[in-house]
């Protein structure tokens, strides 16, 4: 077992300790953030949205969440530091980054909501429709989405994302939950025209730069009931998507089991579970994203992202 020594070399900030507060449920909201004072990347726990951050990296843990997940005792160490409340950074000294960066895989489930299939006028799939995005698409919860010059049909897709916490191969549906680290928000931004241009293959239309906003935090799995989470997407303040995970065709535990029979899922891998109806391509005429738009994504109990389109 990997031994781990907690560093205690940094002094406490009295200002930050006074502001730092825990939720009554001891909710674990893991974030990656850029600390403005010394221009470093850090991993932390942010108990409340837009609140101060317990800096785990300043206490000796790695500065990426994927590296943290490689430590068998990570959750126990994080819990101990959480209780001690040392090395707290003010929210004013932090810029939120994507909560996961450089995962081995981003795996996506397409046409996985009944309402989406109905609006798209396609049959309910008999097995999961799986495609991928490249990890280079990931941006943070407040970063800008870039409209590529090669596409005129850039669309939104608000999604619940699953973060894998341990190596996972050939697991049963019943055991799948044991391999989940937590959940976060995602936008599966898509260049619809490139799905056609590329002969029906999704990878190019899904993998252009900035096409996977993630964040703002990863909520530990024990804090989230995914059976009926409300998912919303607003464009310039106008509600476009308003769905619930109760409408999922293939549930999360089934997706993990299915995928694990095809490939090994690794710590930090991201699974996008599908999007409800209400995307631009469902409207007549379609109103795709354009420069100046503001895209807001919300999932009940997890948080929200706000991304400007440029």
Secondary structure, DSSP 8 states (H G I E B T S, - for coil): ---------S---HHHHHH----TT---EEEEEEETTTTEEEEEE-SSTT--EEESGGGT--SSHHHHHTSTTHHHHHHHHHHHT-SEE-GGGEEE--SS-S-S-EEEEES-BHHHHHHHT----SS-EEEEE-GGGEE-TT--B---TT-S-EE--EEEEEEE-S-B-S--TTTGGGGEEEEEEEE--EEHHHHHHTTT--HHHH-STT-EEEEEEEEEGGG--TTS-EEEEEETTEEEEEEEGGGBSS-HHHHHHHHHTTS-B-TT-EEE----S--GGGSSS-----TT-EEEEEETTTEEEEEEB-
